[in-house]
């Protein structure tokens, strides 16, 4: 269980003068030294003679140990470490280019954040592709590839800004083409003293770009100029005051989006106008069940939706669980079905495999990847073997 709010480790870091991301990076590096030997011992051995079709590729973005490349069994999710790329600082979020031949990562080694590209070679080996490019703000925390494949989008948590970069024909990151600074604050003086852009994504049609800002309690809509690469403001919508919106996901077919709120432990439904990009806030639901035992301070982090749009999954830090929601009323409502233990401490990120039959959790403080099989009919999660022991994690990306 994490410390109570007054002793929350990220808050302690801020009061001591360390930046949020710097603290996490130090934590990851320290944990790495303590756990490296155990992690190697616990990693499952490579299985000889597996059909190549039964093996997928996954990348782990870590704090203190670069990017780790793994194979995973497409039936059970069992992970096997293949290689690593250490020469990148706290690549806590990763994204793959359309086609899966280039990997993009954050790099927080300088005063400003940066984004980098890597070619994906045989057995997941990574090679640097072009130079790192500044995002124009401190503590870059998220990135995504625009569906057109010509631009990379990023969010600077520390600076409260969002950026766009051109992508070259070979997939390398080109010049920064857009930078927008958010302004404002929220009612929580320790977490919302100013803007903190936490995520930037594109809607399913590729028409609009959306930035989720924890510090200002807003989700911003932009239009990406396909020629210049500039981000043009379109509209914005407020969350419940003090909710601290963190990450959002769109329903795959219905005009709705779902936002995980870090500071009040809820998930909110927003209706989406695909033509204008406007979002309208709907109902919010708690992300943990009531009456389930002693109250713990909980911080939702990642949220994702099944490909058929019937189930939503959300990671709970503090409650240390993955919540499963039924998506009802054509996408307009959510109903909490259950939670399962996340397979480690502080599940910062979760993701579904491309086939949708597996779910992985990246447990930042537990230094593990939790692996679950997904029941296609009920959406229920079942732990598939012991968690995979590794480094302090920011994300897990199966491709």
LUMZA-790791 format. One record per residue (C-alpha): residue in three letters; x, y, z. Coordinates in nm, 2 decimals, decimal comma. Example, Ala and Ser with C-alpha at 12.3 -4.5 7.8 and 13.67 -1.06 7.14 Angstrom:
2
- residu:east:north:up
- ala:1,23:-0,45:0,78
- ser:1,37:-0,11:0,71
***
This chain:
399
- residu:east:north:up
- unk:0,00:0,00:0,00
- unk:0,14:0,35:-0,08
- unk:0,19:0,61:0,19
- unk:-0,10:0,83:0,29
- unk:-0,15:1,15:0,09
- unk:0,07:1,37:0,32
- unk:0,35:1,12:0,26
- unk:0,29:1,05:-0,10
- unk:0,63:0,99:-0,26
- unk:0,58:1,22:-0,56
- unk:0,48:1,50:-0,32
- unk:0,78:1,44:-0,10
- unk:1,00:1,47:-0,41
- unk:0,85:1,81:-0,49
- unk:0,89:1,94:-0,14
- unk:1,25:1,84:-0,14
- unk:1,32:2,02:-0,47
- unk:1,33:1,72:-0,70
- unk:1,11:1,73:-1,01
- unk:0,84:1,47:-1,04
- unk:1,00:1,29:-1,33
- unk:1,35:1,33:-1,18
- unk:1,24:1,16:-0,86
- unk:1,08:0,88:-1,05
- unk:1,39:0,83:-1,25
- unk:1,60:0,82:-0,94
- unk:1,36:0,57:-0,79
- unk:1,38:0,35:-1,09
- unk:1,76:0,36:-1,10
- unk:1,78:0,27:-0,73
- unk:1,53:-0,01:-0,76
- unk:1,72:-0,14:-1,06
- unk:2,03:-0,20:-0,86
- unk:1,84:-0,38:-0,59
- unk:1,64:-0,60:-0,81
- unk:1,85:-0,67:-1,12
- unk:1,98:-1,01:-1,00
- unk:1,63:-1,12:-0,88
- unk:1,48:-1,00:-1,21
- unk:1,72:-1,21:-1,42
- unk:1,65:-1,51:-1,20
- unk:1,28:-1,48:-1,23
- unk:1,26:-1,41:-1,60
- unk:1,12:-1,72:-1,78
- unk:1,36:-1,90:-1,99
- unk:1,33:-1,89:-2,37
- unk:1,12:-2,18:-2,50
- unk:1,29:-2,36:-2,79
- unk:1,10:-2,48:-3,09
- unk:0,81:-2,23:-3,07
- unk:0,62:-2,16:-3,39
- unk:0,72:-1,80:-3,49
- unk:0,35:-1,73:-3,54
- unk:0,29:-1,79:-3,16
- unk:0,54:-1,52:-3,06
- unk:0,47:-1,14:-3,04
- unk:0,70:-0,85:-2,97
- unk:0,67:-0,62:-2,67
- unk:0,87:-0,32:-2,56
- unk:0,90:-0,19:-2,20
- unk:0,96:0,17:-2,12
- unk:1,15:0,20:-1,79
- unk:1,28:0,44:-1,53
- unk:1,65:0,40:-1,51
- unk:1,70:0,11:-1,75
- unk:1,62:0,24:-2,10
- unk:1,40:0,03:-2,33
- unk:1,37:-0,34:-2,29
- unk:1,27:-0,56:-2,58
- unk:1,08:-0,88:-2,51
- unk:0,90:-1,16:-2,69
- unk:0,56:-1,28:-2,56
- unk:0,36:-1,59:-2,62
- unk:0,05:-1,48:-2,80
- unk:-0,16:-1,74:-2,62
- unk:-0,04:-1,71:-2,26
- unk:0,13:-1,37:-2,26
- unk:0,45:-1,52:-2,11
- unk:0,73:-1,27:-2,16
- unk:1,10:-1,34:-2,24
- unk:1,36:-1,07:-2,24
- unk:1,55:-1,04:-2,57
- unk:1,76:-0,72:-2,56
- unk:1,77:-0,37:-2,44
- unk:1,86:-0,01:-2,54
- unk:2,00:0,17:-2,24
- unk:2,12:0,50:-2,40
- unk:1,79:0,68:-2,34
- unk:1,68:0,85:-2,02
- unk:1,35:0,74:-1,86
- unk:1,16:0,65:-2,18
- unk:0,84:0,62:-1,98
- unk:0,61:0,61:-2,28
- unk:0,65:0,44:-2,62
- unk:0,46:0,43:-2,95
- unk:0,50:0,24:-3,27
- unk:0,47:0,38:-3,62
- unk:0,20:0,24:-3,85
- unk:0,35:-0,08:-3,99
- unk:0,55:-0,15:-3,67
- unk:0,90:-0,09:-3,81
- unk:0,98:0,22:-3,61
- unk:0,95:0,28:-3,23
- unk:0,92:0,62:-3,07
- unk:1,02:0,70:-2,72
- unk:1,05:0,99:-2,47
- unk:1,39:1,10:-2,35
- unk:1,41:1,31:-2,04
- unk:1,79:1,34:-2,02
- unk:1,80:1,72:-2,06
- unk:1,64:2,03:-1,92
- unk:1,38:2,00:-2,19
- unk:1,22:1,68:-2,29
- unk:1,29:1,51:-2,62
- unk:1,15:1,25:-2,85
- unk:1,35:0,98:-3,04
- unk:1,30:0,72:-3,30
- unk:1,45:0,37:-3,33
- unk:1,43:0,11:-3,61
- unk:1,30:-0,23:-3,49
- unk:1,53:-0,50:-3,62
- unk:1,55:-0,88:-3,59
- unk:1,42:-1,01:-3,26
- unk:1,32:-0,66:-3,15
- unk:1,67:-0,52:-3,15
- unk:1,66:-0,14:-3,16
- unk:1,90:0,10:-3,34
- unk:1,88:0,48:-3,31
- unk:1,72:0,65:-3,61
- unk:1,81:1,01:-3,64
- unk:1,87:1,26:-3,37
- unk:1,66:1,33:-3,05
- unk:1,44:1,63:-3,09
- unk:1,34:1,88:-2,82
- unk:0,97:1,89:-2,73
- unk:1,01:2,25:-2,61
- unk:0,91:2,18:-2,25
- unk:1,02:2,01:-1,94
- unk:0,92:1,66:-1,83
- unk:0,77:1,51:-2,15
- unk:0,53:1,24:-2,04
- unk:0,34:1,11:-2,34
- unk:0,36:1,08:-2,71
- unk:0,15:0,93:-3,00
- unk:0,18:0,90:-3,37
- unk:-0,08:1,08:-3,58
- unk:-0,28:0,82:-3,79
- unk:-0,15:0,99:-4,11
- unk:0,20:0,88:-4,01
- unk:0,35:1,22:-4,09
- unk:0,36:1,37:-3,74
- unk:0,46:1,28:-3,38
- unk:0,26:1,44:-3,10
- unk:0,39:1,49:-2,74
- unk:0,28:1,63:-2,40
- unk:0,51:1,81:-2,16
- unk:0,38:1,75:-1,81
- unk:0,62:1,99:-1,63
- unk:0,58:2,27:-1,88
- unk:0,21:2,22:-1,94
- unk:0,25:2,23:-2,32
- unk:0,19:2,01:-2,62
- unk:0,41:1,97:-2,93
- unk:0,41:1,83:-3,28
- unk:0,70:1,71:-3,49
- unk:0,73:1,62:-3,85
- unk:0,82:1,26:-3,93
- unk:1,06:1,20:-4,22
- unk:1,01:0,94:-4,49
- unk:1,24:0,69:-4,31
- unk:1,04:0,74:-3,98
- unk:1,30:0,96:-3,81
- unk:1,18:1,26:-3,61
- unk:1,21:1,59:-3,80
- unk:1,17:1,95:-3,69
- unk:0,92:2,06:-3,43
- unk:0,62:2,21:-3,62
- unk:0,39:2,31:-3,34
- unk:0,41:2,41:-2,97
- unk:0,11:2,53:-2,76
- unk:0,14:2,64:-2,40
- unk:-0,16:2,57:-2,18
- unk:-0,25:2,82:-1,90
- unk:-0,46:2,80:-1,59
- unk:-0,48:2,59:-1,27
- unk:-0,71:2,38:-1,06
- unk:-0,83:2,37:-0,70
- unk:-0,56:2,12:-0,57
- unk:-0,27:2,35:-0,47
- unk:-0,01:2,07:-0,47
- unk:-0,10:1,91:-0,80
- unk:-0,28:2,18:-1,00
- unk:-0,08:2,49:-0,93
- unk:-0,04:2,53:-1,31
- unk:-0,09:2,34:-1,63
- unk:0,03:1,98:-1,65
- unk:-0,04:1,83:-2,00
- unk:-0,04:1,45:-1,94
- unk:-0,15:1,30:-2,27
- unk:-0,21:1,38:-2,64
- unk:-0,40:1,16:-2,88
- unk:-0,60:1,16:-3,20
- unk:-0,97:1,06:-3,25
- unk:-1,04:0,74:-3,44
- unk:-1,11:0,93:-3,76
- unk:-0,78:1,13:-3,74
- unk:-0,98:1,46:-3,76
- unk:-0,88:1,62:-3,43
- unk:-0,61:1,60:-3,17
- unk:-0,69:1,60:-2,79
- unk:-0,47:1,70:-2,50
- unk:-0,56:1,60:-2,15
- unk:-0,43:1,84:-1,88
- unk:-0,43:1,73:-1,52
- unk:-0,33:2,08:-1,39
- unk:-0,61:2,28:-1,55
- unk:-0,89:2,02:-1,53
- unk:-0,94:2,04:-1,90
- unk:-0,94:1,84:-2,22
- unk:-0,83:2,06:-2,52
- unk:-0,93:1,99:-2,88
- unk:-0,69:2,09:-3,16
- unk:-0,68:2,05:-3,54
- unk:-0,34:1,94:-3,68
- unk:-0,26:2,14:-4,00
- unk:-0,15:1,86:-4,24
- unk:0,08:2,09:-4,43
- unk:0,25:2,30:-4,17
- unk:0,22:2,06:-3,88
- unk:0,08:2,34:-3,65
- unk:-0,17:2,27:-3,38
- unk:-0,47:2,49:-3,41
- unk:-0,69:2,53:-3,10
- unk:-1,06:2,44:-3,16
- unk:-1,23:2,40:-2,82
- unk:-1,19:2,29:-2,46
- unk:-1,40:2,12:-2,19
- unk:-1,37:2,12:-1,82
- unk:-1,37:1,82:-1,59
- unk:-1,53:1,81:-1,25
- unk:-1,32:2,06:-1,05
- unk:-1,02:1,89:-0,89
- unk:-1,07:1,57:-1,08
- unk:-0,73:1,59:-1,24
- unk:-0,79:1,43:-1,59
- unk:-0,50:1,22:-1,68
- unk:-0,56:0,98:-1,98
- unk:-0,84:0,94:-2,23
- unk:-0,95:0,67:-2,48
- unk:-1,21:0,69:-2,75
- unk:-1,48:0,43:-2,81
- unk:-1,38:0,24:-3,13
- unk:-1,71:0,31:-3,31
- unk:-1,95:0,51:-3,10
- unk:-1,92:0,89:-3,04
- unk:-1,79:0,88:-2,69
- unk:-1,46:0,91:-2,50
- unk:-1,36:0,80:-2,15
- unk:-1,13:1,00:-1,92
- unk:-0,94:0,85:-1,62
- unk:-0,93:1,12:-1,34
- unk:-0,61:1,08:-1,13
- unk:-0,71:1,31:-0,83
- unk:-1,07:1,20:-0,75
- unk:-1,05:0,83:-0,85
- unk:-1,32:0,84:-1,12
- unk:-1,37:0,78:-1,49
- unk:-1,59:1,02:-1,68
- unk:-1,79:0,97:-2,00
- unk:-1,77:1,24:-2,26
- unk:-1,99:1,26:-2,57
- unk:-1,79:1,35:-2,89
- unk:-1,90:1,54:-3,19
- unk:-1,68:1,39:-3,47
- unk:-1,75:1,68:-3,70
- unk:-1,64:1,96:-3,47
- unk:-1,42:1,77:-3,22
- unk:-1,62:1,91:-2,93
- unk:-1,65:1,71:-2,61
- unk:-1,94:1,73:-2,37
- unk:-1,89:1,60:-2,01
- unk:-2,13:1,33:-1,89
- unk:-2,15:1,11:-1,59
- unk:-1,85:1,00:-1,37
- unk:-1,81:0,67:-1,20
- unk:-1,58:0,56:-0,91
- unk:-1,29:0,33:-1,03
- unk:-1,29:0,11:-0,72
- unk:-1,58:-0,08:-0,56
- unk:-1,74:0,06:-0,24
- unk:-1,73:-0,13:0,08
- unk:-1,43:-0,34:-0,03
- unk:-1,22:-0,29:0,28
- unk:-1,01:-0,01:0,44
- unk:-1,01:0,31:0,23
- unk:-0,69:0,38:0,04
- unk:-0,60:0,69:-0,16
- unk:-0,63:0,58:-0,52
- unk:-0,48:0,74:-0,83
- unk:-0,62:0,61:-1,16
- unk:-0,37:0,61:-1,45
- unk:-0,43:0,44:-1,78
- unk:-0,75:0,35:-1,96
- unk:-0,82:0,13:-2,26
- unk:-1,12:-0,02:-2,44
- unk:-1,17:-0,36:-2,61
- unk:-1,18:-0,36:-2,99
- unk:-1,55:-0,44:-2,99
- unk:-1,62:-0,15:-2,75
- unk:-1,80:-0,37:-2,49
- unk:-1,54:-0,34:-2,21
- unk:-1,32:-0,07:-2,06
- unk:-1,02:-0,14:-1,85
- unk:-0,85:0,10:-1,61
- unk:-0,54:0,08:-1,38
- unk:-0,57:0,18:-1,02
- unk:-0,26:0,29:-0,83
- unk:-0,31:0,26:-0,46
- unk:-0,58:0,01:-0,49
- unk:-0,33:-0,18:-0,70
- unk:-0,58:-0,32:-0,94
- unk:-0,73:-0,33:-1,29
- unk:-1,09:-0,23:-1,30
- unk:-1,33:-0,38:-1,56
- unk:-1,63:-0,18:-1,67
- unk:-1,91:-0,28:-1,90
- unk:-1,98:-0,02:-2,17
- unk:-2,35:0,03:-2,19
- unk:-2,62:0,24:-2,36
- unk:-2,44:0,24:-2,69
- unk:-2,12:0,38:-2,53
- unk:-2,29:0,65:-2,32
- unk:-2,25:0,48:-1,98
- unk:-2,02:0,27:-1,78
- unk:-2,08:0,01:-1,51
- unk:-1,81:-0,12:-1,28
- unk:-1,80:-0,50:-1,29
- unk:-1,50:-0,59:-1,08
- unk:-1,13:-0,54:-1,01
- unk:-0,84:-0,78:-1,01
- unk:-0,50:-0,74:-0,85
- unk:-0,26:-0,57:-1,10
- unk:0,03:-0,81:-1,05
- unk:0,24:-0,56:-0,87
- unk:0,26:-0,22:-0,71
- unk:0,15:0,11:-0,88
- unk:0,02:0,00:-1,22
- unk:0,11:0,31:-1,42
- unk:0,01:0,17:-1,76
- unk:-0,19:-0,11:-1,91
- unk:-0,24:-0,23:-2,27
- unk:-0,42:-0,49:-2,47
- unk:-0,24:-0,71:-2,72
- unk:-0,32:-0,65:-3,09
- unk:-0,53:-0,97:-3,09
- unk:-0,72:-0,85:-2,78
- unk:-0,68:-1,18:-2,59
- unk:-0,42:-1,05:-2,35
- unk:-0,38:-0,75:-2,11
- unk:-0,05:-0,64:-1,97
- unk:0,01:-0,40:-1,67
- unk:0,33:-0,20:-1,62
- unk:0,38:-0,19:-1,24
- unk:0,61:0,11:-1,17
- unk:0,70:0,04:-0,81
- unk:0,65:-0,33:-0,82
- unk:0,91:-0,37:-1,11
- unk:0,68:-0,62:-1,28
- unk:0,46:-0,67:-1,58
- unk:0,13:-0,83:-1,49
- unk:-0,01:-1,07:-1,76
- unk:-0,37:-1,15:-1,80
- unk:-0,58:-1,35:-2,04
- unk:-0,91:-1,18:-2,15
- unk:-1,23:-1,38:-2,18
- unk:-1,38:-1,26:-2,52
- unk:-1,74:-1,31:-2,40
- unk:-1,73:-1,16:-2,05
- unk:-1,42:-0,94:-2,07
- unk:-1,30:-1,10:-1,75
- unk:-0,93:-1,10:-1,67
- unk:-0,74:-1,40:-1,54
- unk:-0,38:-1,39:-1,42
- unk:-0,17:-1,59:-1,66
- unk:0,13:-1,72:-1,46
- unk:0,34:-1,51:-1,22
- unk:0,42:-1,15:-1,30
- unk:0,73:-1,08:-1,52
- unk:1,01:-0,94:-1,30
- unk:1,19:-0,65:-1,46
- unk:1,27:-0,28:-1,39
- unk:1,07:0,01:-1,27
- unk:0,82:0,06:-1,55
- unk:0,64:0,35:-1,73
- unk:0,46:0,15:-2,00
- unk:0,43:-0,18:-2,18
- unk:0,37:-0,18:-2,55
- unk:0,28:-0,51:-2,73
- unk:0,31:-0,47:-3,11
***
